[in-house]
Amino acid sequence: LPEYVPESDFEAHPEDDDDEDPEEDP
């Protein structure tokens, strides 16, 4: 995934939303 992704791309990759649980990341 490129550094910049349009909002339309976010809808196509909802599972890429790792910012929701940053605490789960080591």
ZILINTA-V77790 format. One record per residue. RES is the residue in three letters. SS is DSSP state (H for helix, E for strand, - for the rest). Layout:
RES;SS
RES;SS
This chain:
LEU;-
PRO;-
GLU;-
TYR;-
VAL;-
PRO;-
GLU;H
SER;H
ASP;H
PHE;H
GLU;H
ALA;H
HIS;-
PRO;H
GLU;H
ASP;H
ASP;-
ASP;H
ASP;H
GLU;H
ASP;H
PRO;H
GLU;H
GLU;H
ASP;-
PRO;-
